[in-house]
């Protein structure tokens, strides 16, 4: 585990391994990526079958469209708090946390800059 003050110094390597998998091997593939390779997977599924799959699994889903709407209507802090609550719930229960982007494009740079400035 990294000390909190060191997070902003981390650099993300941009290396993309992509492969097509079927829904039956999704969990095994995710486990391999996370536990063996130590990476966070990004799933692109235009059929939205993985959305249905995760809805019936032990997972906590953050709908990024609703976060964008909450940010504009209730403010950034409120939107971040709702995301934090889902994250904490997933950590407490050991569930998978899914950030469902669908066709939204959240400004993750804003979230990153706020979270790094709050650690100072």
KOLFI-755330 format. One line per field, with one value per atom (N, C-alpha, C): residue in three letters; atom name; residue number from 1; x, y, z. Coordinates in Angstrom, 3 decimals, m for minus. Each point is the difference from the previous one (the first is absolute). Example, Ala and Ser with C-alpha at 12.3 -4.5 7.8 and 13.67 -1.06 7.14 Angstrom:
2
resn	ALA ALA ALA SER SER SER .
name	N CA C N CA C .
resi	1 1 1 2 2 2 .
xx	13.190 m0.890 0.900 m0.350 0.820 m0.770 .
yy	m5.690 1.190 1.200 1.050 1.190 1.090 .
zz	7.800 0.000 0.000 m0.720 0.060 0.730 .
***
This chain:
120
resn	UNK UNK UNK UNK UNK UNK UNK UNK UNK UNK UNK UNK UNK UNK UNK UNK UNK UNK UNK UNK UNK UNK UNK UNK UNK UNK UNK UNK UNK UNK UNK UNK UNK UNK UNK UNK UNK UNK UNK UNK UNK UNK UNK UNK UNK UNK UNK UNK UNK UNK UNK UNK UNK UNK UNK UNK UNK UNK UNK UNK UNK UNK UNK UNK UNK UNK UNK UNK UNK UNK UNK UNK UNK UNK UNK UNK UNK UNK UNK UNK UNK UNK UNK UNK UNK UNK UNK UNK UNK UNK UNK UNK UNK UNK UNK UNK UNK UNK UNK UNK UNK UNK UNK UNK UNK UNK UNK UNK UNK UNK UNK UNK UNK UNK UNK UNK UNK UNK UNK UNK UNK UNK UNK UNK UNK UNK UNK UNK UNK UNK UNK UNK UNK UNK UNK UNK UNK UNK UNK UNK UNK UNK UNK UNK UNK UNK UNK UNK UNK UNK UNK UNK UNK UNK UNK UNK UNK UNK UNK UNK UNK UNK UNK UNK UNK UNK UNK UNK UNK UNK UNK UNK UNK UNK UNK UNK UNK UNK UNK UNK UNK UNK UNK UNK UNK UNK UNK UNK UNK UNK UNK UNK UNK UNK UNK UNK UNK UNK UNK UNK UNK UNK UNK UNK UNK UNK UNK UNK UNK UNK UNK UNK UNK UNK UNK UNK UNK UNK UNK UNK UNK UNK UNK UNK UNK UNK UNK UNK UNK UNK UNK UNK UNK UNK UNK UNK UNK UNK UNK UNK UNK UNK UNK UNK UNK UNK UNK UNK UNK UNK UNK UNK UNK UNK UNK UNK UNK UNK UNK UNK UNK UNK UNK UNK UNK UNK UNK UNK UNK UNK UNK UNK UNK UNK UNK UNK UNK UNK UNK UNK UNK UNK UNK UNK UNK UNK UNK UNK UNK UNK UNK UNK UNK UNK UNK UNK UNK UNK UNK UNK UNK UNK UNK UNK UNK UNK UNK UNK UNK UNK UNK UNK UNK UNK UNK UNK UNK UNK UNK UNK UNK UNK UNK UNK UNK UNK UNK UNK UNK UNK UNK UNK UNK UNK UNK UNK UNK UNK UNK UNK UNK UNK UNK UNK UNK UNK UNK UNK UNK UNK UNK UNK UNK UNK UNK UNK UNK UNK UNK UNK .
name	N CA C N CA C N CA C N CA C N CA C N CA C N CA C N CA C N CA C N CA C N CA C N CA C N CA C N CA C N CA C N CA C N CA C N CA C N CA C N CA C N CA C N CA C N CA C N CA C N CA C N CA C N CA C N CA C N CA C N CA C N CA C N CA C N CA C N CA C N CA C N CA C N CA C N CA C N CA C N CA C N CA C N CA C N CA C N CA C N CA C N CA C N CA C N CA C N CA C N CA C N CA C N CA C N CA C N CA C N CA C N CA C N CA C N CA C N CA C N CA C N CA C N CA C N CA C N CA C N CA C N CA C N CA C N CA C N CA C N CA C N CA C N CA C N CA C N CA C N CA C N CA C N CA C N CA C N CA C N CA C N CA C N CA C N CA C N CA C N CA C N CA C N CA C N CA C N CA C N CA C N CA C N CA C N CA C N CA C N CA C N CA C N CA C N CA C N CA C N CA C N CA C N CA C N CA C N CA C N CA C N CA C N CA C N CA C N CA C N CA C N CA C N CA C N CA C N CA C N CA C N CA C N CA C N CA C N CA C N CA C .
resi	1 1 1 2 2 2 3 3 3 4 4 4 5 5 5 6 6 6 7 7 7 8 8 8 9 9 9 10 10 10 11 11 11 12 12 12 13 13 13 14 14 14 15 15 15 16 16 16 17 17 17 18 18 18 19 19 19 20 20 20 21 21 21 22 22 22 23 23 23 24 24 24 25 25 25 26 26 26 27 27 27 28 28 28 29 29 29 30 30 30 31 31 31 32 32 32 33 33 33 34 34 34 35 35 35 36 36 36 37 37 37 38 38 38 39 39 39 40 40 40 41 41 41 42 42 42 43 43 43 44 44 44 45 45 45 46 46 46 47 47 47 48 48 48 49 49 49 50 50 50 51 51 51 52 52 52 53 53 53 54 54 54 55 55 55 56 56 56 57 57 57 58 58 58 59 59 59 60 60 60 61 61 61 62 62 62 63 63 63 64 64 64 65 65 65 66 66 66 67 67 67 68 68 68 69 69 69 70 70 70 71 71 71 72 72 72 73 73 73 74 74 74 75 75 75 76 76 76 77 77 77 78 78 78 79 79 79 80 80 80 81 81 81 82 82 82 83 83 83 84 84 84 85 85 85 86 86 86 87 87 87 88 88 88 89 89 89 90 90 90 91 91 91 92 92 92 93 93 93 94 94 94 95 95 95 96 96 96 97 97 97 98 98 98 99 99 99 100 100 100 101 101 101 102 102 102 103 103 103 104 104 104 105 105 105 106 106 106 107 107 107 108 108 108 109 109 109 110 110 110 111 111 111 112 112 112 113 113 113 114 114 114 115 115 115 116 116 116 117 117 117 118 118 118 119 119 119 120 120 120 .
xx	0.851 m0.851 0.892 m0.352 0.790 m0.434 0.943 m0.384 m0.849 m0.942 m0.936 0.685 1.056 0.675 0.703 0.183 0.744 m0.889 m1.313 m0.898 0.201 0.204 0.118 1.288 0.973 1.258 m0.057 m1.062 m0.106 m0.220 0.587 m0.223 m0.653 m0.928 m0.707 0.657 0.392 0.550 m1.149 0.162 m1.042 0.350 m0.423 0.163 m1.353 m0.410 m1.339 0.076 m0.391 m0.169 m1.493 m0.408 m1.431 m0.219 m1.094 m0.370 m1.506 m0.500 m1.437 m0.243 m0.994 m0.350 m1.505 m0.438 m1.442 m0.442 m1.279 m0.546 0.288 0.077 0.251 1.374 0.966 1.350 0.308 m1.007 0.215 0.620 m0.574 0.497 1.431 0.282 1.365 0.995 m0.392 0.879 0.234 m1.066 0.150 0.908 m0.196 0.860 1.458 0.245 1.369 0.617 m0.749 0.516 0.284 m0.913 0.128 1.059 m0.093 0.848 1.360 0.074 1.281 0.803 m0.676 0.702 m0.013 m0.879 m0.070 m0.527 m0.890 m0.544 m1.504 m0.523 m1.439 m0.575 m0.921 m0.542 m1.033 m0.032 m1.022 m0.732 m1.307 m0.806 m0.793 0.108 m0.786 m0.952 m1.285 m0.996 m1.180 m0.028 m1.111 m1.339 0.037 m1.259 m0.635 0.776 m0.438 m0.351 0.491 m0.219 0.737 1.161 0.732 m0.744 m0.756 m0.819 m1.009 m0.669 m0.974 0.696 1.149 0.769 0.340 0.566 0.386 m1.203 m1.135 m1.208 m0.435 0.331 m0.396 1.143 1.134 1.148 0.075 0.935 0.275 0.842 m0.676 0.725 m0.746 0.758 m0.548 0.274 m1.038 0.128 m0.182 0.974 m0.107 m0.357 m1.184 m0.436 0.588 0.956 0.690 m0.912 m1.017 m0.959 m0.677 m0.380 m0.664 0.974 1.281 1.007 0.151 m0.010 0.105 m1.209 m1.183 m1.223 0.057 0.425 0.098 1.015 1.091 1.018 m0.582 m0.775 m0.541 m1.164 m0.776 m1.169 0.280 0.877 0.226 1.413 0.885 1.374 0.953 1.260 1.034 0.174 m0.014 0.208 m1.071 m1.236 m1.095 0.184 0.404 0.236 1.139 1.077 1.129 m0.387 m0.841 m0.441 m0.813 m0.860 m0.782 0.909 1.035 0.958 0.778 0.387 0.736 m0.826 m1.293 m0.871 m0.083 m0.078 m0.036 1.327 1.098 1.316 0.134 m0.375 0.089 m0.885 m1.206 m0.902 0.616 0.639 0.639 1.174 0.792 1.136 m0.451 m1.036 m0.494 m0.554 m0.673 m0.644 0.871 1.129 0.859 m0.541 m0.891 m0.600 0.876 m0.286 0.658 m0.615 0.841 m0.490 0.049 m1.143 m0.108 m0.311 0.851 m0.282 m0.598 m1.296 m0.691 m0.036 0.791 0.089 m1.101 m0.465 m0.930 0.465 m0.778 0.458 0.307 0.382 0.335 1.515 0.388 1.418 0.224 0.170 0.224 1.379 0.113 1.274 0.789 0.714 0.738 1.217 0.475 1.135 m0.377 m1.231 m0.472 m0.041 m0.508 m0.077 1.398 0.926 1.371 0.674 m0.192 0.651 m0.577 m1.302 m0.621 0.482 0.040 0.410 1.474 0.850 1.411 0.202 m0.795 0.148 m0.568 m0.953 m0.571 0.952 1.008 0.964 1.117 0.103 1.117 m0.228 .
yy	m1.181 1.181 1.238 0.962 1.222 1.043 0.763 1.112 1.000 0.625 0.878 1.156 0.531 1.135 m0.322 m1.254 m0.403 m0.209 0.030 m0.293 0.937 1.260 0.942 m0.213 m0.691 m0.242 m1.233 m0.771 m1.203 0.350 m0.768 0.179 m1.272 0.176 m1.148 m0.355 m1.253 m0.482 m0.204 0.455 m0.200 m1.210 m1.124 m1.207 m0.693 m0.340 m0.547 m1.398 m0.962 m1.357 m0.182 m0.262 m0.204 m1.398 m0.572 m1.300 m0.155 m0.788 m0.285 m1.252 0.093 m1.160 m0.186 m1.196 m0.209 0.235 0.143 0.341 m1.080 m1.241 m1.106 0.099 0.554 0.091 1.373 0.851 1.365 0.038 m0.711 0.033 m0.522 m1.118 m0.549 0.977 0.625 0.961 1.224 0.508 1.146 m0.343 m1.181 m0.426 m0.062 m0.526 m0.098 1.383 0.913 1.352 0.718 m0.113 0.718 m0.622 m1.304 m0.642 m0.426 m0.442 m0.453 1.131 0.874 1.079 1.300 0.110 1.198 1.217 m0.221 1.106 0.108 1.146 0.233 m0.147 m0.938 m0.236 1.041 0.242 0.837 m0.885 m0.050 m0.870 0.866 m0.316 0.673 m1.031 0.217 m0.962 0.748 0.159 0.714 m0.734 m1.292 m0.749 0.225 0.525 0.249 m1.278 m1.144 m1.254 m0.017 0.652 0.026 0.826 0.998 0.769 m0.908 m0.808 m0.946 m1.016 m0.469 m0.984 0.554 1.201 0.583 0.364 0.275 0.309 m1.198 m1.215 m1.207 m0.593 0.661 m0.449 0.838 m0.379 0.812 1.190 1.069 1.178 1.268 1.049 1.321 0.796 0.588 0.683 1.498 0.759 1.454 0.384 0.544 0.477 1.387 0.118 1.274 1.079 m0.397 1.011 0.700 m0.778 0.607 0.860 m0.362 0.812 1.343 m0.016 1.243 0.890 m0.601 0.765 0.559 m0.832 0.459 1.129 m0.093 1.058 1.330 m0.028 1.265 0.517 m0.899 0.461 0.204 m0.845 0.066 0.439 0.085 0.407 m1.181 0.310 m1.023 m0.787 0.683 m0.682 m1.055 0.307 m0.957 m1.212 0.243 m1.097 m0.893 0.618 m0.771 m0.806 0.572 m0.709 m1.238 0.108 m1.164 m1.101 0.411 m0.982 m0.639 0.808 m0.513 m1.031 0.277 m0.926 m1.354 0.018 m1.256 m0.750 0.741 m0.613 m0.660 0.708 m0.537 m1.233 0.042 m1.152 m1.215 0.228 m1.101 m0.568 0.882 m0.464 m0.784 0.470 m0.675 m1.378 m0.125 m1.275 m0.898 0.524 m0.801 m0.134 0.898 m0.052 0.691 m0.302 0.682 1.382 1.010 1.351 0.217 0.321 0.214 1.468 0.658 1.359 m0.133 0.137 m0.180 1.330 0.075 1.238 0.112 m1.108 m0.058 1.005 0.990 0.967 1.362 m0.004 1.247 0.217 1.241 0.344 0.910 m0.604 0.811 0.640 1.147 0.707 m0.568 m1.092 m0.667 0.806 0.893 0.846 0.933 0.497 0.866 m0.778 m1.219 m0.837 m0.287 m0.313 m0.298 1.204 1.187 1.185 0.359 m0.211 0.300 m0.986 m1.291 m0.989 0.168 0.402 0.198 1.271 1.033 1.229 m0.153 m0.913 m0.196 m0.776 m0.646 m0.763 0.870 1.223 0.870 0.601 .
zz	0.000 0.000 0.000 m0.807 m0.118 1.020 0.505 0.877 m0.784 0.671 m0.702 m0.701 0.536 m0.609 m1.307 m0.306 m1.187 m1.226 0.148 m1.119 m1.181 0.240 m1.106 m0.795 0.580 m0.696 m0.900 0.098 m0.818 m1.464 m0.877 m1.432 m0.513 m0.873 m0.563 m1.320 m0.122 m1.259 m0.960 m1.193 m0.989 m0.841 0.482 m0.791 m0.013 m1.166 m0.150 m0.583 0.777 m0.491 m0.190 m1.204 m0.200 m0.534 0.426 m0.522 0.088 m0.898 m0.013 0.829 0.857 0.827 m0.055 0.377 0.089 1.443 0.170 1.317 1.043 m0.414 0.937 0.651 m0.712 0.558 0.600 0.132 0.480 1.396 0.942 1.384 0.084 m0.659 0.037 m0.622 m1.089 m0.667 0.882 0.631 0.903 1.172 0.589 1.109 m0.424 m1.182 m0.508 m0.173 m0.581 m0.242 1.317 0.935 1.270 0.906 0.220 1.007 m0.532 m1.237 m0.526 m0.633 m0.729 m0.693 0.785 1.001 0.821 m0.737 m0.941 m0.789 0.208 m0.380 0.085 m1.405 m0.174 m1.347 m0.421 m1.287 m0.612 m0.995 0.128 m0.854 m0.967 m1.253 m1.022 m0.604 0.218 m0.478 m0.608 m1.310 m0.636 0.120 0.302 0.154 1.358 0.955 1.377 0.759 m0.467 0.719 1.337 0.054 1.263 1.056 m0.441 0.954 0.685 m0.792 0.538 0.890 m0.437 0.770 1.381 0.034 1.285 0.864 m0.606 0.774 0.841 m0.458 0.730 0.812 0.035 0.788 1.274 0.844 1.186 m0.448 m0.385 m0.462 0.391 0.167 0.227 m1.269 m0.558 m1.283 0.192 m0.503 m0.026 m1.426 m0.168 m1.314 m0.194 m0.895 m0.175 m0.585 m0.745 m0.490 1.171 1.012 1.158 0.802 m0.012 0.685 m0.706 m1.324 m0.770 0.261 0.043 0.282 1.421 0.964 1.389 0.138 m0.753 0.053 m0.456 m1.080 m0.510 0.832 0.606 0.755 1.496 0.578 1.445 0.379 m0.980 0.281 0.009 m0.204 m0.104 1.294 1.133 1.282 0.256 m0.343 0.166 m0.901 m1.238 m0.939 0.474 0.491 0.511 1.234 0.843 1.208 m0.360 m1.009 m0.433 m0.552 m0.738 m0.505 1.145 0.972 1.152 0.764 0.176 0.713 m0.711 m1.329 m0.757 0.121 m0.035 0.151 1.365 1.052 1.360 0.138 m0.566 0.062 m0.706 m1.138 m0.730 0.797 0.614 0.797 1.224 0.671 1.202 m0.312 m1.138 m0.327 m0.876 m0.480 m0.872 m1.409 m0.381 m1.329 m1.036 m1.249 m1.109 m0.156 m0.214 m0.267 m1.503 m0.578 m1.439 m0.247 m0.790 m0.451 m1.388 m0.084 m1.281 m0.730 m1.067 m0.753 m1.040 m0.538 m1.144 m1.052 m0.342 m0.993 0.628 1.264 0.693 m0.021 0.166 0.090 1.202 1.169 1.191 m0.028 0.651 0.074 1.175 m0.238 1.065 0.436 m0.839 0.362 1.148 m0.002 1.082 1.303 m0.042 1.201 0.516 m0.894 0.381 0.648 m0.562 0.560 1.366 0.182 1.302 1.051 m0.353 0.994 0.371 m0.943 0.345 0.817 m0.252 0.784 1.404 0.196 1.332 0.908 m0.564 0.810 0.543 m0.480 0.416 1.335 .
***
